[in-house]
């Protein structure tokens, strides 16, 4: 049987690196690609010694060429945190527009199935709760988050256009808040922000009054859902996330208890267009993929906290893009 080959963009990032691990485990030949603007080669160091892994240091916003056959392409290249896409807004827009166009062209050339990583951010600050795949969203295209939200929305539209016009096999996963080892501290996402503050002995910063909600999915569960979606027959968007919703204030209290610290929770003004509620409706994933999350938040947080505790002190203070150190 011929070994299947998969291209994973954003391979050195948090989700991309876990996907590389999964496809190696499943017996694929994995081709990782990343321009390392937010990715970290340490996440995939363990793969370079393997015969069935190769890596291209490349920006998918430029022409993409991969020799040989490809069975699957997973497009996970994109800045994914508020600090990232506020610092590099043009690159964020380009990877969701030029990048997806290049990869769709490659998939068409190779007759490969392409799965894109979309996000719950396509729903914006939702007026429907929980969010179902047929909700069109409440997005401000010219607000500070618009560079990410609209890049993902365009990416979905372009992917579906190739599916309907060219008959290309495509899959769209809408990812809700995900956490686990290999996340970067200080990147503006709530979980690493809280744990980073706890480890540095700082008070935990919540925005607004802390009543806004999030739903956190452990990375292994997410990867399982993505793998099942790729191999399914569903071309429409599918939510993958954990519907176990919690307020930001309650989550901060969970982190304080987990870390054994005695910090306070301090509240700051809510950022522009920050979503008040975030909870996936995973009815479709359950029905089509037979998928639902298995790892409890308590279990996943213990593993994630152990990972963050193992990092060097320098990492606790490092700017998420590696260009400076945050103020101590």
C-alpha positions as a Markdown table, in Angstrom:
| # | Residue | x | y | z |
|---|---|---|---|---|
| 1 | Unk | 0.0 | 0.0 | 0.0 |
| 2 | Unk | 1.4 | 3.4 | -1.0 |
| 3 | Unk | 2.1 | 5.7 | 1.9 |
| 4 | Unk | -0.2 | 8.8 | 1.9 |
| 5 | Unk | 1.4 | 12.2 | 2.0 |
| 6 | Unk | 0.1 | 15.2 | 3.8 |
| 7 | Unk | 1.2 | 18.9 | 3.8 |
| 8 | Unk | 0.6 | 20.8 | 7.0 |
| 9 | Unk | 1.1 | 24.5 | 7.0 |
| 10 | Unk | 1.8 | 26.3 | 10.2 |
| 11 | Unk | 3.5 | 23.1 | 11.2 |
| 12 | Unk | 5.7 | 24.6 | 13.9 |
| 13 | Unk | 2.8 | 26.3 | 15.6 |
| 14 | Unk | 0.7 | 25.0 | 18.6 |
| 15 | Unk | -2.0 | 23.2 | 16.6 |
| 16 | Unk | 0.2 | 22.4 | 13.5 |
| 17 | Unk | 2.8 | 20.6 | 15.5 |
| 18 | Unk | 0.2 | 18.4 | 17.3 |
| 19 | Unk | -1.3 | 17.6 | 13.9 |
| 20 | Unk | 2.2 | 16.6 | 12.6 |
| 21 | Unk | 2.5 | 14.2 | 15.5 |
| 22 | Unk | -0.9 | 12.7 | 14.8 |
| 23 | Unk | -0.3 | 12.1 | 11.1 |
| 24 | Unk | 3.1 | 10.6 | 11.8 |
| 25 | Unk | 1.5 | 8.3 | 14.3 |
| 26 | Unk | -1.1 | 7.3 | 11.7 |
| 27 | Unk | 1.6 | 6.3 | 9.2 |
| 28 | Unk | 1.6 | 9.3 | 6.9 |
| 29 | Unk | 4.6 | 11.0 | 5.3 |
| 30 | Unk | 4.3 | 14.5 | 6.7 |
| 31 | Unk | 5.6 | 17.6 | 5.0 |
| 32 | Unk | 5.6 | 20.6 | 7.4 |
| 33 | Unk | 5.7 | 24.1 | 6.2 |
| 34 | Unk | 6.1 | 27.3 | 8.3 |
| 35 | Unk | 7.6 | 30.8 | 7.9 |
| 36 | Unk | 8.3 | 30.8 | 11.7 |
| 37 | Unk | 6.8 | 34.3 | 12.2 |
| 38 | Unk | 4.8 | 32.8 | 15.2 |
| 39 | Unk | 5.8 | 29.2 | 15.0 |
| 40 | Unk | 8.7 | 27.6 | 16.9 |
| 41 | Unk | 11.0 | 24.9 | 15.6 |
| 42 | Unk | 11.3 | 23.5 | 19.2 |
| 43 | Unk | 7.7 | 22.3 | 18.7 |
| 44 | Unk | 8.8 | 19.8 | 16.0 |
| 45 | Unk | 12.4 | 19.2 | 17.0 |
| 46 | Unk | 11.6 | 15.6 | 17.8 |
| 47 | Unk | 10.3 | 15.0 | 14.2 |
| 48 | Unk | 13.4 | 16.0 | 12.2 |
| 49 | Unk | 15.1 | 12.7 | 12.9 |
| 50 | Unk | 12.2 | 10.7 | 11.3 |
| 51 | Unk | 12.4 | 9.4 | 7.8 |
| 52 | Unk | 8.8 | 10.3 | 7.1 |
| 53 | Unk | 8.9 | 13.9 | 8.1 |
| 54 | Unk | 10.3 | 16.9 | 6.1 |
| 55 | Unk | 10.1 | 20.6 | 6.6 |
| 56 | Unk | 10.0 | 23.6 | 4.3 |
| 57 | Unk | 10.8 | 27.1 | 5.8 |
| 58 | Unk | 8.4 | 29.0 | 3.5 |
| 59 | Unk | 5.7 | 31.7 | 3.6 |
| 60 | Unk | 2.5 | 30.3 | 2.0 |
| 61 | Unk | 1.5 | 33.9 | 1.0 |
| 62 | Unk | 4.1 | 33.3 | -1.8 |
| 63 | Unk | 3.9 | 30.6 | -4.5 |
| 64 | Unk | 3.9 | 27.2 | -2.9 |
| 65 | Unk | 5.6 | 24.2 | -4.6 |
| 66 | Unk | 5.9 | 20.7 | -3.2 |
| 67 | Unk | 7.4 | 18.0 | -5.3 |
| 68 | Unk | 5.6 | 14.6 | -5.6 |
| 69 | Unk | 2.1 | 13.6 | -4.9 |
| 70 | Unk | -0.1 | 15.0 | -2.1 |
| 71 | Unk | -3.1 | 13.3 | -0.7 |
| 72 | Unk | -4.1 | 15.9 | 1.8 |
| 73 | Unk | -3.3 | 19.6 | 2.7 |
| 74 | Unk | -4.1 | 21.1 | 6.1 |
| 75 | Unk | -3.9 | 24.9 | 6.1 |
| 76 | Unk | -3.1 | 25.9 | 9.7 |
| 77 | Unk | -0.7 | 28.8 | 8.9 |
| 78 | Unk | -2.0 | 32.0 | 10.5 |
| 79 | Unk | -1.4 | 34.2 | 13.5 |
| 80 | Unk | -4.0 | 33.2 | 16.0 |
| 81 | Unk | -3.9 | 35.4 | 19.0 |
| 82 | Unk | -4.9 | 39.1 | 19.5 |
| 83 | Unk | -1.4 | 40.2 | 20.2 |
| 84 | Unk | -0.1 | 38.5 | 17.0 |
| 85 | Unk | -2.7 | 39.9 | 14.6 |
| 86 | Unk | -2.6 | 43.4 | 16.1 |
| 87 | Unk | 1.1 | 43.5 | 15.6 |
| 88 | Unk | 1.2 | 41.9 | 12.2 |
| 89 | Unk | -2.2 | 42.7 | 10.6 |
| 90 | Unk | -1.0 | 42.7 | 7.0 |
| 91 | Unk | 0.6 | 39.2 | 7.3 |
| 92 | Unk | -2.6 | 38.0 | 9.0 |
| 93 | Unk | -4.8 | 39.1 | 6.1 |
| 94 | Unk | -2.3 | 37.8 | 3.5 |
| 95 | Unk | -2.1 | 34.3 | 4.9 |
| 96 | Unk | -5.9 | 34.1 | 4.9 |
| 97 | Unk | -6.2 | 35.4 | 1.3 |
| 98 | Unk | -3.1 | 34.9 | -0.8 |
| 99 | Unk | -2.1 | 31.9 | 1.3 |
| 100 | Unk | -5.4 | 30.0 | 0.8 |
| 101 | Unk | -5.5 | 30.9 | -2.9 |
| 102 | Unk | -2.0 | 29.4 | -3.3 |
| 103 | Unk | -2.9 | 26.2 | -1.4 |
| 104 | Unk | -6.2 | 25.7 | -3.2 |
| 105 | Unk | -4.2 | 26.0 | -6.5 |
| 106 | Unk | -1.8 | 23.4 | -5.2 |
| 107 | Unk | -4.6 | 21.1 | -4.1 |
| 108 | Unk | -6.2 | 21.4 | -7.5 |
| 109 | Unk | -2.9 | 20.6 | -9.2 |
| 110 | Unk | -2.3 | 17.6 | -7.0 |
| 111 | Unk | -5.9 | 16.4 | -6.8 |
| 112 | Unk | -5.5 | 16.6 | -3.0 |
| 113 | Unk | -8.2 | 17.1 | -0.4 |
| 114 | Unk | -7.7 | 20.4 | 1.5 |
| 115 | Unk | -8.9 | 21.2 | 5.1 |
| 116 | Unk | -8.8 | 24.7 | 6.3 |
| 117 | Unk | -8.5 | 25.9 | 9.9 |
| 118 | Unk | -11.3 | 28.4 | 10.4 |
| 119 | Unk | -12.3 | 29.7 | 13.8 |
| 120 | Unk | -15.2 | 30.6 | 16.0 |
| 121 | Unk | -14.1 | 34.2 | 15.4 |
| 122 | Unk | -16.2 | 34.1 | 12.1 |
| 123 | Unk | -19.2 | 34.4 | 14.5 |
| 124 | Unk | -17.8 | 37.7 | 15.9 |
| 125 | Unk | -19.5 | 38.9 | 19.0 |
| 126 | Unk | -22.4 | 36.5 | 18.6 |
| 127 | Unk | -26.1 | 37.4 | 18.9 |
| 128 | Unk | -26.9 | 33.6 | 18.8 |
| 129 | Unk | -25.9 | 31.3 | 21.7 |
| 130 | Unk | -24.6 | 28.7 | 21.5 |
| 131 | Unk | -23.2 | 29.2 | 18.0 |
| 132 | Unk | -24.4 | 26.8 | 15.3 |
| 133 | Unk | -22.7 | 26.5 | 11.9 |
| 134 | Unk | -25.7 | 28.1 | 10.1 |
| 135 | Unk | -25.2 | 31.4 | 12.1 |
| 136 | Unk | -23.7 | 34.0 | 9.9 |
| 137 | Unk | -22.0 | 36.0 | 12.6 |
| 138 | Unk | -21.8 | 39.6 | 13.9 |
| 139 | Unk | -18.4 | 40.9 | 12.8 |
| 140 | Unk | -17.0 | 44.4 | 12.5 |
| 141 | Unk | -14.8 | 44.3 | 9.4 |
| 142 | Unk | -12.9 | 47.5 | 10.2 |
| 143 | Unk | -12.4 | 46.9 | 13.9 |
| 144 | Unk | -9.1 | 45.8 | 15.4 |
| 145 | Unk | -10.1 | 42.1 | 15.2 |
| 146 | Unk | -11.3 | 42.5 | 11.6 |
| 147 | Unk | -8.0 | 41.5 | 10.2 |
| 148 | Unk | -8.3 | 38.0 | 11.7 |
| 149 | Unk | -12.1 | 37.6 | 11.5 |
| 150 | Unk | -12.4 | 38.7 | 7.9 |
| 151 | Unk | -9.3 | 36.7 | 6.8 |
| 152 | Unk | -11.0 | 33.6 | 8.1 |
| 153 | Unk | -14.3 | 34.4 | 6.6 |
| 154 | Unk | -12.7 | 35.1 | 3.2 |
| 155 | Unk | -10.8 | 31.8 | 3.6 |
| 156 | Unk | -14.0 | 29.9 | 4.0 |
| 157 | Unk | -15.6 | 31.7 | 1.0 |
| 158 | Unk | -12.6 | 31.0 | -1.2 |
| 159 | Unk | -12.5 | 27.4 | -0.1 |
| 160 | Unk | -16.2 | 26.8 | -0.8 |
| 161 | Unk | -15.8 | 28.5 | -4.2 |
| 162 | Unk | -13.1 | 26.1 | -5.2 |
| 163 | Unk | -15.3 | 23.2 | -3.9 |
| 164 | Unk | -18.4 | 24.3 | -5.9 |
| 165 | Unk | -16.7 | 25.7 | -9.1 |
| 166 | Unk | -13.8 | 23.2 | -9.5 |
| 167 | Unk | -15.2 | 20.2 | -7.6 |
| 168 | Unk | -12.2 | 20.3 | -5.3 |
| 169 | Unk | -12.5 | 18.1 | -2.1 |
| 170 | Unk | -12.5 | 20.6 | 0.8 |
| 171 | Unk | -13.2 | 20.5 | 4.5 |
| 172 | Unk | -13.8 | 23.5 | 6.9 |
| 173 | Unk | -13.2 | 23.2 | 10.6 |
| 174 | Unk | -14.4 | 26.0 | 12.9 |
| 175 | Unk | -12.1 | 25.8 | 15.9 |
| 176 | Unk | -13.2 | 27.1 | 19.3 |
| 177 | Unk | -10.8 | 28.0 | 22.2 |
| 178 | Unk | -8.2 | 25.3 | 22.4 |
| 179 | Unk | -5.4 | 24.8 | 24.9 |
| 180 | Unk | -2.5 | 22.4 | 25.8 |
| 181 | Unk | 1.2 | 22.0 | 25.7 |
| 182 | Unk | 3.2 | 24.1 | 23.1 |
| 183 | Unk | 0.9 | 27.2 | 23.5 |
| 184 | Unk | 2.9 | 30.4 | 23.8 |
| 185 | Unk | 2.8 | 32.4 | 27.0 |
| 186 | Unk | 1.9 | 36.1 | 26.8 |
| 187 | Unk | 0.2 | 36.0 | 23.4 |
| 188 | Unk | -3.0 | 37.6 | 24.6 |
| 189 | Unk | -5.1 | 34.4 | 24.8 |
| 190 | Unk | -6.9 | 34.0 | 28.1 |
| 191 | Unk | -5.5 | 30.7 | 29.3 |
| 192 | Unk | -1.7 | 31.2 | 28.7 |
| 193 | Unk | -2.1 | 34.8 | 29.9 |
| 194 | Unk | -3.6 | 33.7 | 33.2 |
| 195 | Unk | -1.1 | 30.9 | 33.8 |
| 196 | Unk | 1.8 | 33.2 | 32.8 |
| 197 | Unk | 0.7 | 35.8 | 35.2 |
| 198 | Unk | 0.3 | 33.2 | 38.0 |
| 199 | Unk | 3.8 | 31.9 | 37.3 |
| 200 | Unk | 5.3 | 35.4 | 37.4 |
| 201 | Unk | 3.5 | 36.2 | 40.7 |
| 202 | Unk | 1.3 | 38.8 | 39.1 |
| 203 | Unk | -2.4 | 39.5 | 39.6 |
| 204 | Unk | -4.6 | 37.9 | 36.9 |
| 205 | Unk | -6.0 | 40.4 | 34.5 |
| 206 | Unk | -9.6 | 40.0 | 33.4 |
| 207 | Unk | -11.4 | 42.3 | 31.0 |
| 208 | Unk | -14.8 | 43.8 | 31.5 |
| 209 | Unk | -16.6 | 42.5 | 34.6 |
| 210 | Unk | -15.4 | 38.9 | 33.9 |
| 211 | Unk | -18.9 | 37.7 | 33.0 |
| 212 | Unk | -18.1 | 37.0 | 29.4 |
| 213 | Unk | -17.7 | 33.3 | 28.6 |
| 214 | Unk | -15.4 | 30.9 | 26.8 |
| 215 | Unk | -15.4 | 27.2 | 26.2 |
| 216 | Unk | -12.0 | 25.4 | 26.3 |
| 217 | Unk | -11.1 | 22.3 | 24.4 |
| 218 | Unk | -8.0 | 20.2 | 25.1 |
| 219 | Unk | -5.7 | 19.9 | 22.1 |
| 220 | Unk | -5.9 | 16.1 | 21.8 |
| 221 | Unk | -9.7 | 16.3 | 21.5 |
| 222 | Unk | -9.4 | 18.9 | 18.9 |
| 223 | Unk | -6.9 | 17.0 | 16.8 |
| 224 | Unk | -9.2 | 13.9 | 16.9 |
| 225 | Unk | -12.1 | 16.0 | 15.6 |
| 226 | Unk | -10.0 | 17.5 | 12.8 |
| 227 | Unk | -8.7 | 14.0 | 11.8 |
| 228 | Unk | -12.2 | 12.6 | 11.6 |
| 229 | Unk | -13.5 | 15.6 | 9.7 |
| 230 | Unk | -10.7 | 15.3 | 7.1 |
| 231 | Unk | -11.6 | 11.7 | 6.4 |
| 232 | Unk | -15.4 | 12.4 | 6.4 |
| 233 | Unk | -17.6 | 13.3 | 3.4 |
| 234 | Unk | -18.7 | 16.7 | 4.9 |
| 235 | Unk | -17.7 | 19.8 | 2.9 |
| 236 | Unk | -19.7 | 22.2 | 5.0 |
| 237 | Unk | -18.2 | 24.0 | 8.1 |
| 238 | Unk | -18.2 | 22.0 | 11.3 |
| 239 | Unk | -17.7 | 23.3 | 14.8 |
| 240 | Unk | -15.0 | 21.5 | 16.8 |
| 241 | Unk | -14.8 | 22.6 | 20.5 |
| 242 | Unk | -15.8 | 21.8 | 24.0 |
| 243 | Unk | -19.3 | 23.1 | 24.9 |
| 244 | Unk | -18.4 | 23.2 | 28.6 |
| 245 | Unk | -18.9 | 27.0 | 29.0 |
| 246 | Unk | -17.3 | 29.1 | 31.9 |
| 247 | Unk | -17.1 | 32.8 | 32.7 |
| 248 | Unk | -13.7 | 34.5 | 32.6 |
| 249 | Unk | -14.0 | 35.3 | 36.3 |
| 250 | Unk | -14.7 | 31.7 | 37.3 |
| 251 | Unk | -11.9 | 30.5 | 35.0 |
| 252 | Unk | -9.4 | 32.9 | 36.6 |
| 253 | Unk | -10.4 | 31.5 | 40.0 |
| 254 | Unk | -9.8 | 28.0 | 38.7 |
| 255 | Unk | -6.3 | 29.0 | 37.6 |
| 256 | Unk | -5.5 | 30.6 | 41.0 |
| 257 | Unk | -6.6 | 27.3 | 42.7 |
| 258 | Unk | -4.6 | 25.2 | 40.2 |
| 259 | Unk | -1.4 | 27.2 | 40.6 |
| 260 | Unk | -1.7 | 27.5 | 44.4 |
| 261 | Unk | -1.1 | 31.2 | 44.2 |
| 262 | Unk | -2.8 | 33.9 | 46.2 |
| 263 | Unk | -3.0 | 36.6 | 43.5 |
| 264 | Unk | -6.1 | 38.8 | 43.0 |
| 265 | Unk | -8.2 | 39.2 | 39.9 |
| 266 | Unk | -8.0 | 42.7 | 38.6 |
| 267 | Unk | -10.4 | 44.0 | 36.0 |
| 268 | Unk | -9.7 | 46.3 | 33.0 |
| 269 | Unk | -11.9 | 47.7 | 30.2 |
| 270 | Unk | -13.2 | 45.2 | 27.7 |
| 271 | Unk | -11.3 | 45.5 | 24.4 |
| 272 | Unk | -13.1 | 46.6 | 21.3 |
| 273 | Unk | -15.4 | 43.9 | 19.7 |
| 274 | Unk | -14.3 | 41.3 | 22.3 |
| 275 | Unk | -17.0 | 38.5 | 22.1 |
| 276 | Unk | -19.2 | 38.4 | 25.2 |
| 277 | Unk | -20.1 | 34.7 | 24.7 |
| 278 | Unk | -18.4 | 31.8 | 23.1 |
| 279 | Unk | -19.8 | 28.3 | 23.2 |
| 280 | Unk | -19.9 | 25.8 | 20.3 |
| 281 | Unk | -23.0 | 23.8 | 19.3 |
| 282 | Unk | -21.4 | 20.5 | 18.4 |
| 283 | Unk | -24.6 | 18.7 | 17.3 |
| 284 | Unk | -23.2 | 18.4 | 13.7 |
| 285 | Unk | -19.9 | 17.0 | 14.9 |
| 286 | Unk | -21.6 | 14.4 | 17.1 |
| 287 | Unk | -23.9 | 13.3 | 14.3 |
| 288 | Unk | -21.5 | 13.3 | 11.3 |
| 289 | Unk | -18.2 | 12.5 | 12.9 |
| 290 | Unk | -19.3 | 10.6 | 16.1 |
| 291 | Unk | -17.0 | 13.1 | 17.9 |
| 292 | Unk | -17.2 | 14.9 | 21.2 |
| 293 | Unk | -14.5 | 16.0 | 23.7 |
| 294 | Unk | -13.3 | 13.4 | 26.2 |
| 295 | Unk | -10.7 | 15.4 | 28.3 |
| 296 | Unk | -12.2 | 17.3 | 31.2 |
| 297 | Unk | -11.0 | 20.9 | 31.8 |
| 298 | Unk | -9.5 | 19.9 | 35.2 |
| 299 | Unk | -7.5 | 17.1 | 33.6 |
| 300 | Unk | -6.3 | 19.2 | 30.6 |
| 301 | Unk | -5.3 | 22.1 | 32.8 |
| 302 | Unk | -3.1 | 19.9 | 35.0 |
| 303 | Unk | -1.2 | 18.8 | 31.9 |
| 304 | Unk | -1.0 | 22.3 | 30.5 |
| 305 | Unk | 0.2 | 23.8 | 33.7 |
| 306 | Unk | 2.9 | 21.2 | 34.1 |
| 307 | Unk | 4.1 | 22.1 | 30.6 |
| 308 | Unk | 4.2 | 25.9 | 31.4 |
| 309 | Unk | 6.0 | 25.2 | 34.7 |
| 310 | Unk | 8.7 | 23.3 | 32.8 |
| 311 | Unk | 9.6 | 26.4 | 30.7 |
| 312 | Unk | 12.7 | 28.5 | 31.4 |
| 313 | Unk | 12.4 | 31.7 | 33.3 |
| 314 | Unk | 13.2 | 33.6 | 30.1 |
| 315 | Unk | 10.2 | 32.1 | 28.4 |
| 316 | Unk | 8.0 | 33.5 | 31.2 |
| 317 | Unk | 9.0 | 37.0 | 30.2 |
| 318 | Unk | 9.5 | 36.6 | 26.4 |
| 319 | Unk | 7.4 | 38.7 | 24.0 |
| 320 | Unk | 5.2 | 36.2 | 22.1 |
| 321 | Unk | 6.8 | 37.1 | 18.8 |
| 322 | Unk | 10.3 | 36.7 | 20.3 |
| 323 | Unk | 11.3 | 40.3 | 19.6 |
| 324 | Unk | 11.5 | 41.8 | 23.1 |
| 325 | Unk | 10.9 | 41.0 | 26.7 |
| 326 | Unk | 7.7 | 42.1 | 28.5 |
| 327 | Unk | 8.1 | 44.5 | 31.3 |
| 328 | Unk | 8.9 | 42.9 | 34.6 |
